[in-house]
Amino acid sequence: MEKMELVPDFRLASTAGPHFQLNDQRGAPLILYFYPRDDTPGCTDEGLQFTQLFSEFEALRCPIWGISRDSLSSHEKFRAKMSFPFHLLSDPDELACTLFGVMKMKNMYGKQVRGIERSTFLIDSEGRLAEIWRGVKVPGHAQHVLETLRTLP
């Protein structure tokens, strides 16, 4: 997907309730951040950075949604353990992962494994991709996303 392209609708299981439907989110911007795995150091740190800035995202009416291939049960435990104020989406069938092109071959402990490339997408109030970050490095990323959000019309 390219910037300013309309994001196709999708539906995933959510810690917020039975499901998340993208088209139901229109009317305000939103953040979708894809991360490799629940309860791992980088993914925990990334979630905690979004947590620290959550009130600022909330003031801009911009919900944050984390997405990984982990089960809803895993997400619920991870969210509770870390006290994340935002919700997580479960994508075990890689529906959204494929749509956003975040599945990549990665080098892990000398072996090639297929997994999620840490990526974040800012979607505007009309459902268009306003900004894309791929290959995200966690330190300072949530702050950078917030600064970019503030530039939206």
trRosetta pair geometry for C-beta under 8 A, 3 or more apart (Angstrom, degrees):
i j d omega theta_ij theta_ji phi_ij phi_ji
1 5 5.1 -148 -168 71 88 139
1 7 6.8 30 -149 -105 157 76
1 99 7.4 25 -34 156 126 70
1 100 6.4 -50 17 -125 124 52
1 101 6.9 -168 9 5 77 115
1 129 5.7 136 140 -35 119 155
1 132 7.6 170 92 -87 93 139
2 5 4.8 98 62 -26 73 123
2 129 7.0 165 103 66 33 138
3 129 5.3 -123 -127 107 39 103
3 130 7.1 23 -154 -175 90 14
3 131 6.9 17 -118 -97 110 31
3 132 6.2 -123 -72 -3 84 107
4 128 5.2 3 -155 171 41 126
4 129 6.3 -66 -12 68 18 76
4 130 7.4 62 -77 -100 57 40
5 128 6.5 158 77 -150 23 81
5 129 5.4 11 51 22 75 113
6 126 7.8 -75 -110 128 90 91
6 127 5.5 34 -150 112 80 102
6 128 5.4 -50 -88 -93 51 74
7 22 6.4 -111 112 173 115 148
7 99 7.8 77 -166 154 88 123
7 121 7.8 106 -93 153 142 142
7 123 5.7 -50 -1 -120 145 127
7 127 5.6 -129 41 173 87 80
7 128 7.0 165 -11 -119 81 22
7 129 6.0 109 -58 -51 100 85
8 22 7.9 87 111 67 41 152
8 99 6.4 -127 58 -147 109 125
9 21 6.8 5 -169 -178 104 82
9 22 5.0 -169 -138 62 56 108
9 23 4.4 -15 -110 -34 118 109
10 21 7.8 -169 94 -144 35 49
10 22 5.3 55 42 -11 66 123
10 95 5.7 158 -160 137 127 115
10 96 5.4 154 114 -82 158 85
10 99 6.0 -116 -54 -24 147 165
11 19 5.3 15 -176 171 98 131
11 20 6.8 167 -150 82 51 52
11 21 5.0 -9 -101 -100 89 74
11 22 7.6 -115 -68 -1 48 77
12 19 6.5 157 82 -156 29 82
12 20 5.2 -11 61 53 82 101
12 67 7.2 36 110 -125 173 109
12 89 4.3 63 104 -175 137 112
12 90 6.1 177 171 63 103 52
12 91 5.5 -41 -129 -79 135 79
12 95 6.7 -172 -82 64 96 124
12 96 6.0 -37 -54 -22 136 127
13 18 7.4 -76 -131 170 68 43
13 19 5.9 -59 -101 -103 38 70
13 20 7.7 23 107 10 9 85
13 72 4.8 -74 133 -72 131 126
13 89 7.0 137 78 -159 49 62
13 90 4.4 -20 73 51 105 111
14 17 6.0 11 83 51 107 56
14 18 7.4 36 45 88 89 25
14 19 5.7 106 7 -155 100 20
14 20 4.1 106 -59 -34 135 97
14 65 7.8 -53 -127 -141 113 116
14 72 7.7 8 48 -123 6 109
14 87 5.6 38 -177 153 100 133
14 88 7.3 164 -149 86 60 41
14 89 5.3 -27 -98 -102 78 72
14 90 7.4 -154 -74 11 30 81
15 72 6.8 168 -74 -159 68 83
15 75 5.2 -134 -57 127 117 116
15 76 5.5 163 -121 -87 108 70
15 79 5.5 96 -165 -5 170 164
15 87 4.6 -168 65 -153 94 89
15 88 5.0 50 -4 46 125 77
15 89 7.9 -112 3 -68 79 36
16 20 6.7 80 44 -75 120 94
16 87 4.1 -33 -46 -103 99 164
20 24 7.8 -146 -172 53 52 120
20 25 7.8 20 -175 -48 92 119
20 65 6.7 107 -146 -137 161 147
20 87 7.5 167 -73 109 127 132
20 89 5.3 -66 26 -103 145 117
21 24 4.3 77 78 -3 99 114
21 25 7.6 -176 93 -17 57 84
22 25 5.8 -60 -165 23 42 116
22 123 8.0 -70 -160 154 107 174
22 127 7.2 95 150 -134 104 105
23 26 6.2 -15 -168 -18 50 112
23 127 7.1 7 -112 -104 60 140
25 28 7.3 -90 170 59 74 81
25 30 5.3 -24 167 -24 136 152
25 63 7.2 -110 -143 49 115 128
25 123 7.7 65 109 93 129 134
25 127 7.9 123 81 -94 89 85
26 125 6.7 83 -170 173 62 56
26 126 6.8 29 -149 -139 104 23
26 127 5.3 -33 -99 -50 103 103
27 125 5.7 -33 154 -166 12 97
28 61 4.5 -106 -144 137 135 107
28 62 6.4 -153 154 -88 103 49
28 63 7.4 86 102 1 123 87
28 125 5.3 -7 -102 -111 11 94
29 60 7.4 -26 53 136 117 106
29 61 7.5 105 39 97 75 80
29 62 4.7 -17 85 -111 94 103
29 122 6.4 1 -177 -178 119 87
29 123 6.3 163 -157 87 66 54
29 124 5.3 -39 -101 -132 91 37
29 125 5.5 -58 -52 -53 59 69
29 130 6.9 -29 -131 5 119 148
29 149 6.3 167 106 -143 152 97
29 152 5.9 105 -62 64 149 175
30 62 6.0 173 -100 -163 36 69
30 63 5.0 -11 -125 63 98 83
30 64 7.5 176 -167 -83 73 26
30 65 6.6 20 170 3 116 107
30 122 7.8 172 87 -152 36 50
30 123 5.2 -9 59 58 81 103
31 50 7.7 -167 105 -133 149 127
31 57 7.0 -60 0 -145 133 138
31 62 6.2 65 -18 157 94 107
31 63 7.2 -145 33 104 76 46
31 64 4.5 -12 66 -115 118 69
31 65 6.8 170 90 27 63 64
31 120 6.5 -16 -167 -168 97 104
31 121 7.4 149 -157 79 49 51
31 122 5.9 -21 -102 -102 71 66
31 123 7.8 -175 -82 20 23 78
31 145 6.2 63 -121 169 134 137
31 149 7.6 -53 -64 -78 109 129
32 65 5.3 -19 -108 72 65 101
32 67 6.0 9 -173 -6 94 125
32 96 7.5 -126 -175 176 142 135
32 100 7.4 -145 111 -80 135 156
32 120 7.1 162 87 -155 51 54
32 121 4.7 -7 60 57 99 101
32 123 6.7 41 -3 -12 105 114
33 46 7.0 -161 148 156 142 125
33 50 7.1 -148 17 -66 154 147
33 64 7.0 -4 4 -169 111 94
33 65 7.4 166 24 85 67 50
33 66 5.4 -30 72 -110 92 65
33 67 7.0 169 84 22 39 79
33 118 7.9 4 179 -169 91 76
33 119 7.4 -176 -152 96 56 43
33 120 4.3 -13 -108 -106 85 88
33 121 7.6 -175 -80 23 43 62
33 136 7.9 -18 -152 1 103 169
33 145 7.9 -52 -75 -90 120 163
34 66 7.9 138 -98 -165 21 58
34 67 5.0 -36 -101 75 68 99
34 68 6.9 126 -162 -83 62 57
34 96 7.7 -168 -91 120 114 108
34 97 6.7 121 -139 -107 138 77
34 100 6.6 -178 -38 91 143 145
34 102 4.6 -13 109 -164 165 170
34 116 5.2 -138 156 -175 107 126
34 117 7.5 45 102 76 123 53
34 118 6.7 -178 94 -141 75 34
34 119 4.8 10 48 56 113 84
34 120 7.3 -157 22 -75 69 41
34 121 7.9 44 -12 -4 98 98
35 42 7.6 -173 -157 113 108 91
35 43 4.4 118 162 -125 132 100
35 46 5.9 -179 -101 72 135 148
35 47 7.5 -62 -22 -49 169 93
35 66 6.0 -18 12 -165 117 105
35 67 7.4 141 21 70 69 48
35 68 5.3 -51 75 -71 73 111
35 116 6.5 78 122 105 15 138
35 118 5.8 23 -115 -117 59 86
36 40 6.8 -37 85 48 105 148
36 42 7.5 44 32 78 115 118
36 43 6.1 -122 53 -64 76 123
36 68 6.5 34 122 -130 13 118
36 115 5.3 25 -134 165 105 123
36 116 4.7 -172 -96 60 55 98
36 118 6.6 -55 -26 -65 89 83
37 40 4.8 60 83 -11 101 130
37 43 5.9 -148 70 -17 51 157
37 68 6.1 149 -93 -171 26 148
37 69 7.9 -31 -93 50 68 86
37 70 6.4 110 -145 -56 57 115
37 115 7.9 -46 -38 -156 100 126
38 43 6.6 -126 -113 119 18 147
38 68 6.3 -170 -41 66 75 152
38 70 4.5 36 -12 -68 114 173
38 74 4.9 172 30 153 157 107
38 75 6.3 -138 -85 -87 137 48
38 77 7.5 84 161 75 145 93
38 78 3.9 -113 -159 -66 114 150
38 88 7.9 57 -92 -168 108 162
39 43 7.3 -12 20 82 16 119
39 44 6.4 43 -134 -66 31 109
39 74 7.8 -114 2 -177 113 95
39 77 7.7 -25 -48 109 132 102
39 78 5.1 -128 -46 -108 89 101
39 81 7.0 32 -98 68 108 152
40 43 4.7 66 58 23 87 111
40 44 6.6 -164 76 -14 34 92
41 44 5.9 -61 -144 35 22 110
41 45 6.3 19 161 -17 62 109
42 45 5.7 -56 -147 37 30 111
42 46 6.3 31 155 -20 65 106
42 118 7.2 -88 142 -75 128 148
42 138 5.4 -161 -159 -39 84 143
43 46 5.7 -49 -145 35 31 113
43 47 6.4 32 155 -16 62 106
43 68 7.4 18 -140 -68 142 146
44 47 5.9 -59 -151 39 29 110
44 48 6.2 28 153 -18 65 109
44 82 6.2 -162 -144 -98 86 137
45 48 5.7 -57 -146 38 30 111
45 49 6.5 33 155 -22 65 103
45 138 5.1 66 103 164 117 150
46 49 5.8 -53 -152 31 31 111
46 50 6.8 26 152 -12 64 103
46 118 7.2 -156 -78 -151 159 128
46 136 7.6 76 -116 119 133 132
46 138 4.8 -107 -74 -127 86 107
46 141 6.8 -17 -128 62 92 133
46 142 7.2 148 -163 -48 62 106
47 50 5.8 -55 -151 38 34 108
47 51 6.2 40 148 -24 66 106
47 66 6.3 -7 -100 -78 100 156
47 78 7.9 -179 -52 154 175 108
47 82 5.8 44 113 138 133 157
47 84 5.4 -59 178 -95 115 123
48 51 5.1 -49 -146 34 36 119
48 52 6.5 43 153 -25 65 99
48 82 6.6 -113 -72 -170 84 117
49 52 5.7 -45 -149 28 33 113
49 53 6.8 9 158 3 62 108
49 138 6.9 164 -4 179 145 88
49 141 6.7 92 106 60 155 81
49 142 3.8 173 132 5 105 137
49 143 7.4 -84 179 -24 113 77
50 53 6.2 -72 -150 52 32 96
50 54 6.4 66 147 -71 65 81
50 57 7.5 4 -167 -17 82 151
50 64 5.2 162 -179 177 130 162
50 66 7.6 178 47 -63 161 108
50 84 7.6 26 85 -144 107 102
50 86 6.5 -51 133 17 124 141
50 142 4.7 -154 -74 -120 57 133
51 54 5.4 -16 -151 -31 34 119
51 82 7.3 -145 -49 147 153 102
51 83 7.2 89 -146 99 146 79
51 84 5.6 -112 -82 -123 114 60
51 85 6.0 125 -133 11 80 92
51 86 7.5 -135 -87 9 67 96
52 142 7.2 116 56 97 96 150
53 56 4.9 -52 -176 41 78 116
53 57 6.1 80 126 -23 89 97
53 142 5.2 172 23 143 137 117
53 143 6.6 -180 -71 -84 149 59
53 146 5.4 -106 173 -60 145 145
54 57 5.7 -57 -150 38 36 109
54 58 6.0 37 153 -22 69 109
54 64 7.0 -101 -118 16 81 135
54 85 4.7 87 -174 59 165 131
54 86 6.5 -155 -122 -36 116 100
55 58 5.3 -52 -143 39 33 117
55 59 6.3 42 153 -26 64 101
56 59 5.6 -44 -147 29 32 115
56 60 6.9 21 153 -7 60 105
56 146 5.7 33 112 -148 128 136
57 60 5.9 -68 -157 45 33 104
57 62 4.7 -96 -173 78 82 98
57 63 7.5 102 143 -112 116 13
57 64 5.7 25 141 -38 164 109
57 146 6.4 -102 -72 -106 82 96
57 149 7.1 36 -120 84 77 174
58 61 7.4 34 -177 -80 37 28
58 62 7.5 -113 -76 51 21 61
60 149 5.8 101 126 141 162 123
60 150 7.0 -106 -101 -87 146 65
62 149 5.7 -44 -50 -157 174 142
63 86 6.7 139 -173 -135 76 105
63 87 8.0 -5 179 28 117 96
64 86 4.1 -48 77 -122 96 162
65 86 6.6 -139 -82 165 35 115
65 87 6.0 -16 -119 78 77 82
65 88 7.2 136 -168 -115 65 25
65 89 5.5 34 172 -17 112 114
66 84 7.5 -51 4 -175 137 159
66 86 6.8 112 -11 106 93 115
66 87 7.6 -157 31 109 79 38
66 88 4.6 -31 73 -111 98 80
66 89 7.0 -179 88 21 45 74
67 88 7.2 160 -83 -165 33 67
67 89 4.5 -19 -102 67 83 105
67 91 5.5 35 -176 -9 102 128
67 96 5.7 -77 -170 94 154 142
67 97 7.4 -168 137 -65 120 78
68 75 7.6 169 50 -85 100 101
68 88 7.3 -22 21 -170 90 114
68 90 7.6 -26 73 -120 62 48
68 91 6.8 -168 108 39 18 95
68 116 6.3 -120 -130 4 75 160
69 90 7.7 52 -169 -166 23 63
69 91 5.6 -67 -97 85 52 76
69 92 5.4 92 -172 -109 75 43
69 94 6.5 -8 -102 -73 112 76
69 97 6.8 -5 -68 -42 96 149
69 116 6.8 -174 -14 -38 101 119
70 74 4.0 -104 170 89 115 138
70 75 5.7 144 100 -53 112 80
70 78 7.4 54 113 -10 161 143
70 90 6.4 -93 89 -123 58 87
70 92 7.7 -73 105 -78 8 84
71 74 4.6 102 56 5 79 101
71 75 7.0 -139 99 -4 45 87
71 90 5.9 18 -166 -140 24 137
71 92 6.5 24 -87 -65 61 127
72 75 5.4 -53 -149 37 35 116
72 76 6.3 38 153 -24 67 102
72 90 4.5 -85 -65 -25 69 152
73 76 5.8 -50 -147 31 30 111
73 77 6.7 28 154 -15 62 105
74 77 5.9 -58 -153 38 31 110
74 78 6.1 29 153 -18 67 111
74 90 7.9 119 52 -107 94 113
75 78 5.7 -57 -142 40 30 111
75 79 5.9 30 160 -20 67 110
75 88 4.0 -156 -160 94 120 133
75 89 7.7 -179 -123 41 161 8
75 90 5.7 -122 -16 -67 140 96
76 79 5.9 -53 -142 38 26 111
76 80 6.3 24 158 -16 62 110
77 80 5.9 -60 -147 39 26 108
77 81 6.1 27 156 -21 64 111
78 81 5.8 -56 -144 36 26 112
78 82 6.2 0 166 4 64 114
78 84 7.7 17 125 -2 79 129
78 88 7.0 37 78 -21 117 167
79 82 6.5 -72 -142 50 22 93
79 83 7.9 81 164 -93 54 6
79 84 4.7 -83 -143 44 74 112
79 87 7.3 5 -120 -132 150 44
79 88 5.6 -143 -63 -1 119 119
80 83 7.4 20 -172 -73 29 46
84 87 7.8 152 116 -78 115 20
84 88 7.3 66 87 -40 153 102
89 96 7.1 36 120 15 136 158
91 94 6.0 82 148 -96 101 26
91 95 5.8 -129 -149 40 97 78
91 96 4.9 -93 -111 37 144 101
91 97 5.5 146 132 -22 140 98
94 97 4.1 -67 -152 57 75 121
94 98 5.1 82 140 -31 94 96
94 103 6.2 21 -152 -60 130 136
95 98 6.3 -63 -156 33 18 105
95 99 6.5 16 150 -17 58 111
96 99 5.2 -53 -143 38 37 117
96 100 6.0 15 163 -1 71 110
97 100 6.5 -70 -146 49 22 94
97 102 5.1 -96 -152 59 72 100
97 103 5.1 73 153 -46 113 97
97 116 6.1 -97 -128 -102 120 98
98 101 7.3 29 -174 -74 31 41
98 103 6.6 -7 -83 2 59 125
100 119 6.7 173 142 101 123 140
100 121 6.2 -111 -135 -38 131 145
102 116 5.2 15 135 -151 112 79
102 117 5.2 -144 -168 49 70 81
102 119 4.8 -136 -114 26 113 136
102 134 7.7 -158 -113 -126 77 93
103 114 6.3 18 -179 178 99 98
103 115 7.3 -162 -143 116 65 12
103 116 6.5 -46 -94 -94 53 51
103 117 7.5 172 -111 0 4 87
104 114 7.3 -179 94 -147 26 61
104 115 6.9 -31 63 69 68 56
104 116 7.6 63 23 -166 83 15
104 117 4.3 46 9 -45 131 113
105 112 5.3 -2 -176 -171 109 104
105 113 7.3 151 -154 77 60 26
105 114 5.7 -39 -96 -93 59 65
106 112 7.4 145 72 -153 32 54
106 113 5.7 -32 65 69 83 78
106 114 7.4 124 15 -121 80 16
106 115 5.1 -48 19 44 129 106
106 117 7.2 167 -70 -84 116 75
107 110 7.0 10 -176 -103 94 14
107 111 7.3 149 -154 72 55 30
107 112 6.3 -34 -96 -94 60 56
107 113 7.9 125 -118 22 13 77
108 111 5.8 -34 70 65 73 82
108 112 8.0 109 23 -127 75 12
108 113 4.8 -23 24 20 123 126
108 115 7.5 61 -37 0 136 143
116 119 7.6 -120 173 15 90 94
117 134 6.1 23 126 -168 126 88
117 135 6.0 -35 177 -75 114 57
118 135 6.9 63 66 -148 81 17
118 136 4.2 -101 123 52 104 98
118 138 7.4 -60 171 -63 160 80
119 132 7.4 -13 -173 -172 106 81
119 133 6.2 169 -156 93 58 63
119 134 4.8 -6 -112 -112 106 59
119 135 7.4 27 -83 -13 80 35
119 136 6.1 171 -92 -15 28 108
120 132 7.8 160 86 -158 55 38
120 133 4.4 9 52 53 92 112
120 136 5.9 71 -7 -71 99 145
120 141 7.0 149 -10 167 146 118
120 145 5.9 -74 143 -94 153 131
121 129 6.1 -63 -164 -131 106 97
121 131 7.4 168 -155 87 43 57
121 132 5.8 -3 -109 -109 76 68
121 133 7.7 -149 -67 29 40 70
122 129 7.4 97 75 -164 56 57
122 130 4.6 -64 108 67 99 103
122 131 4.1 24 40 47 118 95
122 132 7.8 -127 26 -59 75 36
122 145 6.6 171 -67 -157 115 90
122 148 6.2 -148 -26 112 165 121
122 149 6.2 -152 -138 -83 136 80
122 152 7.7 -147 154 -62 128 129
123 127 6.2 -8 176 -144 115 33
123 128 6.8 155 -158 75 71 27
123 129 6.1 -44 -104 -97 69 45
123 130 6.5 145 -132 5 14 91
124 127 7.2 -49 73 20 69 18
124 128 5.0 -8 40 59 110 83
124 129 7.8 19 1 94 86 3
124 130 4.4 107 -48 -54 95 118
124 152 6.1 173 -115 -149 98 132
129 132 6.2 15 176 -55 124 99
130 148 7.8 150 122 149 110 108
130 152 6.0 -11 -160 -102 158 114
131 145 7.9 174 92 -132 136 70
131 148 5.2 -9 -20 161 173 144
133 136 5.2 63 135 -83 112 100
133 141 7.1 147 145 -154 159 108
133 144 7.7 105 -90 106 151 124
133 145 7.3 -91 -4 -83 145 94
136 141 5.3 58 -172 -124 112 149
137 140 7.9 16 101 51 93 90
137 141 6.6 174 83 -59 51 113
138 141 5.6 -85 -151 5 29 125
140 143 5.3 -60 -162 44 61 115
140 144 5.9 64 143 -27 84 104
141 144 5.6 -58 -150 35 34 112
141 145 6.4 35 153 -21 68 102
142 145 5.6 -50 -150 33 34 113
142 146 6.5 37 151 -20 64 104
143 146 5.6 -53 -150 35 32 113
143 147 6.4 34 152 -20 65 104
144 147 5.7 -51 -148 35 32 112
144 148 6.5 32 153 -17 64 105
145 148 5.8 -58 -152 38 31 110
145 149 6.3 38 150 -25 65 105
146 149 5.5 -50 -149 31 32 117
146 150 6.7 36 153 -23 63 102
147 150 5.8 -51 -156 28 32 114
147 151 7.3 31 148 -20 60 102
148 151 5.8 -56 -161 27 40 112
148 152 7.8 56 144 -38 63 87
149 152 6.0 -34 -167 -2 44 114
